[in-house]
Amino acid sequence: MNKASYIYDKKPGHLRPGEVHPEHFRMLIEASSIHSTKVILAMEDFLVRGIPRKISCETHGVSAGYISIALKRLQNLSYNVVMMYPYYAEEQSIIK
């Protein structure tokens, strides 16, 4: 396990390759600033289907460096969503 994956594994909301539900992935992409179709398809192959990052980059013609940056942004977004959840859950309980 490399240092980056160790750090992310310790954070709530960590997205594990091959274990992300397709709808969860789509919602995160919608909330993100990632717009490149190639990058989105490569990340979907990696996070949803579990295809190795190198192969998904080659398949969709995306550089490994750019995918790393986009994945970090998506990981951070996922973490922030998890950290905000209690505030929305509390708001829902007040409304009821």
C-alpha positions as CSV (number, residue, x, y, z in Angstrom):
1,M,0.0,0.0,0.0
2,N,1.4,3.4,-1.0
3,K,1.4,6.5,1.2
4,A,-1.5,8.2,-0.7
5,S,-3.8,5.2,-0.4
6,Y,-2.9,4.7,3.3
7,I,-3.9,8.3,4.0
8,Y,-7.2,8.0,2.0
9,D,-8.1,4.7,3.6
10,K,-8.1,6.4,6.9
11,K,-10.5,9.2,5.8
12,P,-14.3,8.7,5.8
13,G,-15.9,8.5,2.4
14,H,-12.8,6.9,0.8
15,L,-13.7,5.6,-2.7
16,R,-12.2,2.2,-3.2
17,P,-11.4,1.0,-6.8
18,G,-14.1,-1.4,-8.0
19,E,-16.3,-0.8,-5.0
20,V,-18.1,2.4,-5.9
21,H,-21.8,2.1,-6.9
22,P,-22.5,3.5,-10.4
23,E,-25.1,5.9,-9.1
24,H,-22.9,7.1,-6.3
25,F,-20.1,7.8,-8.9
26,R,-22.6,9.7,-11.1
27,M,-23.7,11.9,-8.2
28,L,-20.2,12.7,-7.2
29,I,-19.3,13.6,-10.8
30,E,-22.4,15.9,-11.0
31,A,-21.3,17.7,-7.9
32,S,-17.6,18.0,-9.1
33,S,-15.9,20.3,-11.5
34,I,-14.8,17.4,-13.6
35,H,-16.2,17.7,-17.2
36,S,-13.9,15.8,-19.5
37,T,-15.8,12.8,-20.9
38,K,-12.5,10.9,-21.3
39,V,-11.5,11.5,-17.7
40,I,-15.0,10.6,-16.4
41,L,-15.1,7.3,-18.4
42,A,-11.5,6.4,-17.2
43,M,-12.4,7.1,-13.6
44,E,-15.7,5.1,-13.9
45,D,-13.7,2.1,-15.3
46,F,-11.3,2.4,-12.4
47,L,-13.7,3.2,-9.5
48,V,-16.9,1.3,-10.5
49,R,-15.6,-1.6,-12.7
50,G,-12.3,-2.1,-10.9
51,I,-10.2,-1.9,-14.1
52,P,-6.6,-1.1,-13.3
53,R,-5.9,2.6,-13.5
54,K,-3.1,2.2,-16.1
55,I,-5.5,0.2,-18.5
56,S,-8.4,2.6,-18.0
57,C,-6.0,5.6,-18.8
58,E,-4.7,3.8,-22.0
59,T,-8.2,2.8,-23.1
60,H,-9.6,6.4,-22.8
61,G,-6.5,8.2,-23.9
62,V,-5.9,10.1,-20.6
63,S,-2.6,10.7,-18.9
64,A,-2.0,9.0,-15.6
65,G,-1.0,12.3,-14.0
66,Y,-4.3,14.0,-14.9
67,I,-6.3,11.0,-13.6
68,S,-4.4,11.2,-10.3
69,I,-5.4,14.8,-9.9
70,A,-9.0,14.2,-10.8
71,L,-9.2,11.2,-8.5
72,K,-7.8,13.2,-5.6
73,R,-10.4,15.9,-6.3
74,L,-13.2,13.3,-6.3
75,Q,-11.8,11.7,-3.1
76,N,-11.8,15.1,-1.4
77,L,-15.4,15.7,-2.6
78,S,-16.5,12.4,-1.2
79,Y,-14.9,13.1,2.1
80,N,-16.6,16.5,2.3
81,V,-20.0,15.1,1.5
82,V,-19.6,12.5,4.4
83,M,-18.5,15.3,6.7
84,M,-21.5,17.4,5.8
85,Y,-24.0,14.6,6.2
86,P,-24.7,15.1,10.0
87,Y,-25.8,18.7,9.3
88,Y,-28.3,17.6,6.8
89,A,-29.5,14.7,8.9
90,E,-30.0,17.1,11.8
91,E,-31.9,19.5,9.6
92,Q,-34.2,16.7,8.5
93,S,-35.0,15.6,12.1
94,I,-35.9,19.2,13.0
95,I,-38.3,19.5,10.0
96,K,-40.2,16.3,11.0
